[in-house]
Amino acid sequence: MKRRQKWTESPLLSLCLLLIVAAALGGCATKTSFAPVRLIPPDQLTGVQTKTIRNVTVSVAILTDEQARTHFGVDLGGDGLQALWMKVRNGRNGRLWFIQNTLDPDLYTADEAALMMQDHLSKDEYDILHQHFRDESIRVAIEAHTITEGFVFLPRVEGGRYVDIRLTGDAYQVEEAKLAETAATGRPSDIEIWELRFGFALPLPDGEFDYERLDTDHTYAGMELPDLTLEELRLALEQLPCCAMDEAGKNNADPLNLVIVGESADLLNALTRSGWSFTHRISINTVGRMIGSAIKDEAYPVAPVSSLFVFDRKQDFALQRARSNISQRNHMRFWMAPYTYQGRQVWVGQISRDIGIKLSAKSPSLTTHVIDPEMDLAREYLLHSLLAEGFVKHFGFVTGSTVAPRTQPASNLTGDPYFSDGMRLVIILSPDPIPLVEIRSLQWEQSSKPVAEAQSEQAERYVRPIEIEEN
């Protein structure tokens, strides 16, 4: 049997695509040697965020590639690194320990980061840089009544990242600190062995991300949006179109199978903390990079998502969870609805899982992803990722999406088949993490059983009553 040729195996097409990539990416920066260091004062950093819990204040910011080049004298971004600045004001009577691994298990020590720069530095430059990296690193032990600041070296990400700072008390100093605080205040001390968690969603704009154009104050400018009751919300969600549409509004695209209630800042915070990444807009640069990633079978964690339409406009923003190459990812699109619930924004969404890439004249990039036909698994994946991080206050399901059994699948704009129970997942966000025991069901509709709905009768042999196994 003749093997079907992959589209990336066409020499002429590959050559054309490589030329596009070269043109789009030709201006990328290259590594440079050591330059004089000009320390950037914290008050000149951009995007600083600060939170206070129990007399402990943490401030964080991520240096841009340009700021890192100035502050450290080398191109951190060119070697796949980012510098996170931290400041901890410990107003308590006990020492705190900064648990670095929870920030990122793949973080780099100062010596590791310096060694990555060694190949393009002289020995004298490397020795200076090596000590500079050590001196600029934040200490792990945060002493009582001190302000401690410094940097952590992280793997470079684009678009933004969720920063999880965890500080714990010092066990053997607790009793001593209790006595000191009680003597000073005349009141029983509240010092104990505890963990303080500071979460920050830090955007890293580069001019290409779709979230940079998100302006919810003007999405429905001049309109007074109705604030719905819970039952009114359910009815409104059931009456939404089954699917997103093409730009002409004539053809159904992927099903609208997701609704999240929450302000945009809370939504982005919850999703980035749960491992979702921002996406680039479609442009000459991003299309060239996407084609190049497809040819080389590489990852592009913030790759553009094609435009679909709801409420007579393309998605307000999209997010994704990328895999090791560009052909595999989970992704979702969101549109802000023209109503609110309890004063909070309502976001109508579409989520699916990409499992491959194919050529398509219907896409501005001339390529499109192939979706996983088991559509409801992507919906469950999102629910589980938010449940795991504690950002779900209520959840439930409503009807209104496309009902398509496995034996009679529906298809999207590019002809990919899919099957679904036709339910929409509805999540009411908690702005801050809550325990699983506090999550409540909306008790609306019952969804299908993911995985099971795709299986044949043969799979029933793997589910049997206990008494059969025991006999």
C-alpha positions in Angstrom: 0.0 0.0 0.0 1.4 3.4 -0.9 2.1 5.5 2.1 0.1 8.8 2.3 2.5 11.7 2.1 2.4 14.1 5.1 2.0 17.7 4.1 5.3 18.6 5.7 7.0 16.1 3.4 6.3 18.0 0.2 9.8 19.6 -0.7 8.3 22.5 -2.5 5.8 23.3 0.2 8.4 22.9 2.9 10.7 25.3 1.1 8.0 27.9 0.7 7.1 27.6 4.4 10.7 27.8 5.5 11.1 31.0 3.5 8.1 32.5 5.2 9.5 31.5 8.6 12.9 33.0 7.7 11.3 36.3 6.7 9.1 36.4 9.8 11.7 35.4 12.3 14.8 37.0 10.7 14.7 39.9 13.1 15.0 37.7 16.2 17.7 38.7 18.7 20.9 36.7 19.1 22.9 36.1 22.2 25.3 39.0 23.1 28.3 39.1 25.4 28.5 40.6 28.9 27.7 44.3 29.1 28.1 46.8 32.0 25.5 46.1 34.7 23.0 48.9 35.5 20.9 47.9 38.4 17.2 48.7 38.1 15.7 50.0 41.3 12.5 48.2 42.4 10.4 51.4 42.0 11.3 51.4 38.3 10.0 47.8 37.6 6.8 47.5 35.7 3.8 45.4 36.7 4.7 45.0 40.4 2.0 43.3 42.4 1.8 43.2 46.2 -0.3 41.2 48.7 -0.3 41.1 52.5 -1.3 38.2 54.8 -0.9 38.1 58.5 1.7 40.9 58.7 3.7 39.5 55.9 3.9 41.4 52.6 5.1 40.0 49.3 5.8 42.0 46.2 6.7 40.4 42.8 7.5 41.4 39.2 9.0 39.7 36.2 11.7 41.5 34.4 11.2 42.0 30.7 14.0 40.6 28.5 15.3 44.2 28.1 15.2 44.9 31.8 17.0 41.7 32.5 19.7 42.6 29.9 20.2 45.9 31.7 20.2 44.5 35.3 22.3 41.4 34.7 24.4 42.4 31.7 23.5 39.3 29.7 20.6 38.2 27.5 18.7 35.9 29.9 15.8 35.5 27.4 18.2 34.3 24.7 19.2 31.4 26.9 15.6 30.6 27.9 15.6 32.3 31.3 13.5 34.9 33.1 14.2 36.8 36.3 11.5 37.1 38.9 12.0 39.9 41.5 10.7 39.3 45.0 10.5 41.4 48.1 9.3 39.9 51.4 8.5 42.2 54.4 8.3 39.8 57.4 6.6 41.8 60.2 6.2 38.7 62.3 8.3 37.5 65.3 9.5 34.3 63.6 11.7 33.4 60.6 10.0 32.4 57.4 11.2 29.9 54.8 10.7 30.5 51.1 9.6 27.2 49.5 11.1 27.6 46.1 9.9 24.4 44.4 6.3 25.4 44.6 7.1 28.5 42.5 8.5 26.3 39.7 10.1 22.9 40.1 12.3 23.7 37.1 13.8 26.9 38.6 17.5 27.5 38.1 20.1 28.2 40.8 22.4 31.2 40.4 25.3 28.8 39.4 23.2 27.0 36.9 22.0 30.3 35.3 25.6 31.6 35.1 26.9 28.4 33.6 24.3 28.7 30.8 26.0 32.0 29.8 29.6 30.7 29.9 30.1 29.9 26.3 29.8 33.5 25.1 31.7 35.1 27.9 35.4 35.5 28.7 36.7 34.0 31.9 36.8 37.4 33.6 33.3 38.2 32.5 32.0 34.9 33.6 33.6 35.2 37.0 32.0 38.6 37.5 28.6 37.4 36.2 28.8 34.3 38.4 29.2 36.3 41.6 26.6 38.9 40.4 24.0 36.1 40.0 24.7 34.8 43.4 24.5 38.2 45.0 21.2 39.1 43.3 19.4 35.8 44.3 16.8 36.1 47.1 17.6 34.2 50.3 15.5 31.2 51.3 15.5 32.1 55.0 13.5 35.3 55.6 14.4 36.6 59.1 11.9 38.1 61.5 11.3 41.9 61.2 13.3 42.2 58.0 12.7 43.2 54.4 14.4 40.7 52.1 14.5 41.0 48.3 16.2 39.4 45.4 15.7 37.3 42.2 14.7 33.8 41.3 15.8 32.5 37.9 12.9 30.7 36.1 12.4 29.0 32.7 11.3 31.6 30.2 7.6 31.7 29.4 5.6 34.0 27.1 2.4 36.0 27.8 2.4 35.6 31.5 2.6 33.1 34.3 1.0 32.4 37.6 3.4 32.9 40.5 2.8 30.9 43.6 4.8 32.1 46.6 4.7 29.9 49.7 6.3 30.8 53.0 6.3 28.6 56.1 7.1 29.2 59.7 10.2 28.0 61.5 9.3 25.1 63.8 12.0 25.3 66.4 11.5 29.1 66.8 7.8 29.0 67.3 7.7 28.7 71.1 10.4 31.4 71.6 8.5 33.7 69.3 5.2 33.1 71.1 6.7 34.1 74.4 8.3 37.2 73.0 5.1 38.4 71.3 3.0 37.7 74.4 5.4 39.7 76.5 5.4 42.6 74.1 1.7 42.8 73.5 0.2 41.5 76.7 -2.0 39.2 74.6 -1.6 35.5 73.7 0.4 35.0 70.6 -1.1 33.7 67.4 2.3 32.4 66.1 2.2 28.8 64.9 3.7 26.6 62.3 1.8 27.8 59.2 2.0 28.2 55.5 1.2 31.5 53.8 0.4 31.4 50.1 0.6 34.4 47.9 -0.7 34.0 44.4 -0.1 36.4 41.5 -1.1 36.3 37.9 1.6 38.3 36.1 0.9 39.3 32.5 3.9 39.7 30.2 2.7 41.7 27.1 4.7 41.8 23.9 2.2 43.6 21.7 1.0 40.3 20.1 -1.3 38.8 22.7 -5.0 38.9 22.3 -5.6 39.7 26.0 -3.7 42.9 25.6 -6.7 44.3 23.6 -9.3 43.1 26.1 -11.4 46.1 27.2 -14.5 44.9 28.9 -15.6 48.4 29.8 -16.2 49.1 26.1 -17.4 45.7 24.9 -21.0 46.8 25.3 -20.4 50.6 25.5 -23.6 52.5 26.0 -25.6 49.4 27.1 -26.9 48.7 30.6 -26.4 45.0 31.0 -29.2 43.2 32.9 -28.2 41.4 36.1 -29.9 38.0 36.0 -31.1 35.8 38.8 -29.9 32.2 38.9 -32.9 30.9 37.0 -32.8 33.7 34.5 -29.1 32.8 33.9 -30.0 29.2 33.3 -32.7 30.1 30.8 -30.4 32.6 29.0 -27.6 30.0 28.7 -30.0 27.3 27.4 -31.1 29.7 24.7 -27.6 30.5 23.4 -26.7 29.3 19.9 -25.5 25.7 19.8 -22.2 26.7 18.3 -19.8 29.4 17.4 -20.1 30.5 13.8 -17.9 31.5 10.8 -17.5 35.2 10.1 -20.5 35.3 7.7 -22.7 33.8 10.4 -23.9 31.0 8.1 -22.0 27.9 9.2 -21.7 26.2 12.6 -18.2 25.9 14.0 -17.2 24.2 17.2 -19.9 23.8 19.9 -20.4 26.4 22.7 -19.9 24.0 25.6 -18.6 26.2 28.4 -19.8 29.1 30.6 -17.7 30.8 33.3 -19.1 33.5 35.7 -16.5 35.8 37.1 -14.7 39.1 36.4 -12.1 39.0 33.7 -9.2 39.5 36.1 -10.4 36.6 38.3 -10.9 34.4 35.1 -7.4 35.0 33.9 -6.0 34.5 37.4 -7.8 31.2 37.9 -6.9 29.8 34.4 -3.2 30.8 34.5 -2.9 29.3 37.9 -4.4 26.1 36.6 -1.8 25.9 33.8 -3.5 27.7 30.9 -1.4 30.1 28.7 -2.3 33.2 26.8 -2.4 33.2 23.0 -1.0 35.4 20.3 -3.1 37.1 17.8 -2.9 36.1 14.2 -0.3 38.2 12.4 2.5 37.7 9.8 5.0 37.2 12.6 2.9 34.7 14.6 1.7 32.8 11.5 5.3 32.5 10.4 6.3 31.2 13.8 3.4 28.7 13.8 4.3 27.3 10.4 8.0 27.0 11.5 7.0 25.2 14.7 4.8 22.8 12.6 7.6 22.0 10.2 10.1 21.4 13.0 7.5 19.6 15.2 8.2 22.0 18.0 6.1 23.5 20.7 4.6 27.0 20.4 2.9 27.4 23.8 1.2 30.7 22.9 0.3 29.9 19.3 -2.6 31.8 17.8 -6.1 30.4 17.8 -8.3 31.0 14.7 -11.2 33.3 15.0 -14.8 32.1 15.5 -17.8 34.3 16.1 -20.5 34.7 18.7 -22.5 37.8 19.5 -21.5 39.1 16.1 -17.8 39.3 17.0 -14.7 37.1 17.2 -13.6 35.8 20.5 -12.5 38.4 23.1 -9.5 36.2 24.0 -8.3 32.6 24.0 -6.2 30.4 26.2 -4.5 27.0 25.7 -2.5 24.3 27.4 0.2 23.3 25.0 2.0 20.0 24.6 5.5 19.2 23.4 4.6 20.1 19.8 2.3 22.5 18.2 -0.1 19.9 16.9 -1.3 18.9 20.4 -3.0 21.3 22.8 -6.2 22.0 24.7 -7.6 25.4 23.8 -10.6 27.6 24.4 -12.2 30.8 23.2 -14.3 33.2 25.3 -16.9 35.9 24.6 -18.3 38.2 27.2 -22.1 37.8 27.3 -24.5 40.8 27.3 -25.7 40.2 30.8 -24.2 39.6 34.3 -25.0 37.4 37.3 -24.8 38.9 40.8 -22.9 41.8 39.2 -20.2 39.5 37.7 -19.4 39.1 34.1 -20.6 36.0 32.2 -18.2 34.4 29.7 -19.5 32.1 27.0 -16.8 29.7 25.8 -15.9 26.9 23.4 -13.3 24.3 24.5 -11.8 21.4 22.5 -8.6 19.4 22.3 -6.3 19.5 19.3 -4.6 16.2 18.3 -3.1 17.1 14.9 -2.6 19.6 12.1 -3.8 19.7 8.5 -3.8 22.1 5.6 -6.9 24.2 5.2 -7.8 27.0 2.8 -10.4 28.1 5.3 -7.7 29.3 7.8 -5.7 32.5 7.4 -2.6 30.6 8.4 -3.4 27.9 5.7 -3.3 25.3 8.4 -5.7 24.2 11.1 -5.8 21.8 14.0 -7.7 18.5 14.0 -9.9 18.2 17.1 -10.3 15.2 19.3 -13.8 13.8 18.4 -14.5 13.1 22.1 -15.5 16.7 22.7 -16.8 16.3 26.2 -13.4 15.2 27.6 -12.0 18.7 27.0 -14.8 20.2 29.0 -14.2 17.8 31.9 -10.4 18.5 31.7 -11.1 22.2 32.3 -13.4 21.5 35.2 -10.9 19.2 36.8 -8.0 21.7 36.4 -10.0 24.4 38.1 -11.3 22.1 40.8 -7.8 21.0 41.6 -6.7 24.6 42.3 -9.8 25.4 44.3 -11.3 28.1 42.0 -14.8 26.5 41.5 -17.5 27.8 43.8 -20.5 26.3 42.0 -20.7 24.2 38.9 -23.4 22.5 36.8 -24.6 21.7 33.3 -27.3 23.2 31.0 -28.6 22.0 27.7 -28.2 24.0 24.4 -25.0 22.8 22.8 -24.9 20.2 19.9 -26.2 16.8 20.7 -24.2 14.3 18.6 -24.0 10.6 19.5 -20.9 8.6 18.6 -22.7 6.8 15.9 -23.9 10.1 14.3 -21.2 12.6 14.9 -21.4 16.3 14.1 -18.6 18.2 12.3 -17.0 21.6 12.7 -16.1 24.2 10.0 -13.1 22.2 8.7 -14.9 18.9 8.6 -13.6 17.3 11.8 -16.2 14.9 13.4 -17.1 15.1 17.0 -19.6 13.6 19.4 -21.1 15.2 22.5 -24.0 15.0 25.0 -24.9 18.6 24.1 -24.3 19.9 27.6 -22.7 23.2 28.6 -20.5 23.2 31.6 -21.3 26.2 33.9 -18.7 27.3 36.4 -19.2 30.1 39.0 -15.7 31.1 40.0 -14.4 31.6 43.5 -12.0 34.6 43.3 -9.7 32.9 45.9 -9.0 29.2 46.3 -11.5 27.3 48.5 -11.5 23.7 49.8 -13.2 21.0 47.8 -15.7 20.4 50.6 -17.1 24.0 50.0 -17.9 23.4 46.3 -21.6 23.1 45.5 -23.4 21.7 42.5 -26.0 23.8 40.8 -28.1 20.6 40.4 -29.3 21.5 36.9 -28.7 18.8 34.3 -26.8 15.5 34.4 -23.9 15.2 32.0 -22.8 12.1 30.3 -20.0 9.9 31.6 -16.7 11.0 29.9 -14.6 8.2 28.4 -17.6 5.7 28.8 -19.6 7.5 26.1 -16.9 6.7 23.5 -16.6 3.0 24.4 -18.2 0.0 22.8 -20.0 -2.8 24.6 -16.7 -4.7 24.8 -15.6 -2.3 27.4 -18.4 -3.4 29.8 -16.2 -6.4 30.8 -14.0 -3.9 32.8 -16.9 -2.8 35.0 -18.6 -5.6 37.1 -20.3 -6.0 40.4 -18.1 -6.8 43.4 -19.8 -10.1 44.2 -18.9 -11.4 40.7 -15.2 -10.7 41.4 -15.4 -12.3 44.8 -17.0 -15.5 43.5 
